Amino acid sequence: MTKYFSEDLQGVSPYVAGEQPQDKSYIKLNTNESPFPPSAGAVEAAARQAERLNLYSDPTCGPLKQAAAEFYGLKPENILCGNGSDEVLYFIFRAFCSKNKGMACPDVSYGFYPVLCGLLNIPYIPVPLKADFTVYPPDYAKIIGNVCIANPNAQTGVYLNLNGVEKILRRHPDDVVVLDEAYIDFGGQSALSLLKSYKNLIVVQTMSKSRSLAGGRVGFAFADAEIISDLDAVRNSFNPYNINRMSMFAAAESLKDVSYFRSCVDKIIETREYTVMELEGLGFEVLPSSANFVLAKTEKICGETLYLKLKERGILVRHLTDDRIKDYVRITIGGRGQMEKLISELKNLL
């Protein structure tokens, strides 16, 4: 770091994104992207807007908010649009946390949460998952501060049911409780149904996974209108044109193509079940996943070595170095052919 770098940021540890190598062609099963292209309507909408890139995008995100309101059964005032869900999370942490009020998160979860806390100089409060990697709601009753839980969990795929979510909400009436539902379309029930009952609930979702728009960078916060107003104050103080017009209209069209969305999700779930069955047949321990990935380990080879051996064979999976999951690899569910190739290579390796 240079001598000019702010002393307030000396301890920041930046988030490390999944590999996006350019040296050769890989079967990419490491960053939880969809194996399917965006809907045809989304592609056409983006192309139409390309001719208007000389103009700023709508700072109110009107077309996208309207499409999201119709799909999710909400009002536009209950929706905030972000440049991916990561930006939405930044707005939330900035709006509702402080030096005196931190954010409690599972100790094994999305690595962006502690990074945000470090960047914003707010307390990060890790709450250990149980031995089986499930969230234990009573543990959050002891916490003083806000709560953020990825559900299904971003590293494990394990889902917390709504009964458990409500237990946490009821114990934190004076704090915000954030449910980061990046993977909710692949299993479990969204907490959106709880918004009318809990004004402290914020549900975060993304178009990156189930909508095949990872490169479009579009995410949402859903909450009470007053919460959204607070978040909009932060957004407009940071970047009022945060959604480019190509992504905005592509996302709006994607939300309208319900049949394509459901078809893609169903195929991924079906392929996930196939992959779990094959991995278990090879002796892997696989955590129960409600996401578009699985976390798996085998006693025959350590997680890091398995990741490296597969990379040599042109298949990228994710090896995470957290102590509790360093023996595992996280495998994105790709197309059926990609997963058959993975299984074939694993048989050769083992």
TAJO-V157949 format. One record per residue. PHI is phi in whole degrees, 0 to 359 (999 if undefined). PSI is psi in whole degrees, 0 to 359 (none if undefined). Layout:
phi & psi
PHI & PSI
PHI & PSI
This chain:
phi & psi
999 & 145
283 & 168
291 & 348
272 & 345
294 & 133
304 & 135
296 & 337
292 & 342
249 & 11
300 & 328
266 & 7
290 & 132
248 & 104
299 & 152
293 & 138
256 & 109
286 & 161
296 & 153
301 & 139
231 & 66
292 & 150
243 & 2
286 & 331
198 & 178
275 & 129
240 & 157
278 & 109
270 & 106
235 & 40
236 & 348
231 & 18
58 & 32
280 & 161
281 & 143
281 & 354
256 & 150
287 & 165
299 & 163
299 & 154
301 & 321
296 & 324
294 & 318
296 & 316
296 & 320
296 & 318
296 & 319
297 & 320
296 & 321
284 & 342
300 & 330
285 & 353
242 & 23
289 & 352
287 & 348
251 & 145
297 & 152
283 & 166
293 & 114
293 & 343
273 & 351
57 & 34
307 & 306
300 & 322
287 & 318
299 & 319
295 & 316
296 & 319
293 & 320
300 & 318
293 & 319
290 & 317
268 & 356
71 & 37
239 & 181
258 & 151
305 & 327
289 & 353
263 & 11
230 & 134
242 & 137
256 & 138
228 & 164
281 & 77
80 & 161
290 & 340
298 & 318
293 & 322
301 & 316
297 & 320
301 & 313
301 & 319
294 & 311
297 & 322
290 & 323
284 & 324
242 & 356
250 & 162
205 & 181
299 & 333
260 & 355
219 & 104
267 & 197
232 & 124
266 & 132
219 & 156
302 & 146
291 & 335
245 & 104
197 & 200
295 & 125
293 & 350
286 & 336
298 & 306
295 & 330
297 & 314
300 & 317
299 & 319
294 & 318
297 & 320
266 & 2
58 & 50
236 & 153
294 & 132
258 & 125
244 & 96
284 & 134
244 & 115
300 & 135
290 & 159
292 & 172
301 & 331
269 & 12
70 & 23
264 & 155
280 & 133
251 & 100
309 & 320
303 & 335
297 & 331
277 & 347
292 & 336
275 & 349
276 & 137
256 & 111
142 & 183
282 & 166
228 & 137
225 & 121
231 & 126
282 & 127
217 & 108
299 & 154
296 & 139
292 & 337
255 & 334
251 & 334
83 & 359
283 & 138
253 & 140
257 & 125
290 & 166
293 & 334
298 & 318
293 & 321
300 & 316
295 & 326
299 & 320
289 & 318
300 & 318
292 & 332
273 & 357
229 & 54
294 & 338
257 & 11
231 & 160
275 & 143
242 & 118
256 & 126
252 & 108
272 & 100
257 & 48
301 & 331
246 & 12
297 & 333
291 & 346
263 & 3
162 & 150
88 & 179
244 & 130
294 & 148
280 & 4
304 & 329
294 & 347
263 & 355
301 & 321
290 & 338
267 & 338
228 & 108
286 & 348
267 & 4
270 & 134
236 & 123
256 & 127
248 & 132
225 & 170
221 & 155
266 & 3
285 & 329
263 & 283
287 & 344
257 & 3
60 & 34
236 & 39
302 & 321
282 & 349
276 & 337
58 & 74
225 & 128
219 & 171
224 & 152
242 & 136
241 & 127
193 & 178
305 & 148
303 & 325
290 & 324
296 & 315
298 & 322
299 & 319
299 & 315
293 & 323
295 & 327
298 & 320
291 & 314
302 & 313
289 & 344
272 & 350
249 & 305
197 & 93
292 & 342
255 & 49
284 & 343
249 & 118
291 & 156
293 & 329
295 & 314
293 & 322
299 & 312
282 & 328
297 & 317
294 & 320
298 & 317
292 & 324
299 & 320
295 & 333
280 & 337
269 & 75
293 & 321
295 & 319
293 & 317
303 & 310
293 & 324
297 & 315
296 & 315
298 & 316
299 & 320
294 & 320
293 & 318
297 & 316
298 & 317
291 & 327
299 & 315
296 & 320
299 & 314
296 & 317
299 & 314
300 & 315
292 & 318
296 & 316
296 & 327
295 & 336
268 & 5
92 & 11
282 & 146
267 & 123
238 & 125
291 & 146
296 & 120
246 & 135
248 & 22
242 & 188
263 & 34
205 & 167
227 & 150
252 & 121
221 & 150
215 & 159
220 & 146
286 & 350
281 & 340
200 & 141
285 & 160
301 & 315
294 & 318
294 & 320
298 & 316
302 & 314
292 & 320
294 & 320
291 & 322
298 & 320
301 & 331
265 & 10
85 & 19
236 & 123
260 & 123
239 & 177
251 & 126
254 & 121
255 & 139
266 & 2
307 & 136
307 & 320
285 & 342
232 & 17
291 & 342
277 & 352
261 & 164
237 & 146
259 & 125
242 & 115
292 & 143
275 & 111
265 & 205
288 & 163
302 & 318
297 & 321
296 & 319
288 & 326
296 & 323
294 & 318
302 & 311
299 & 319
299 & 315
293 & 324
294 & 322
298 & 319
294 & 320
292 & 321
268 & none
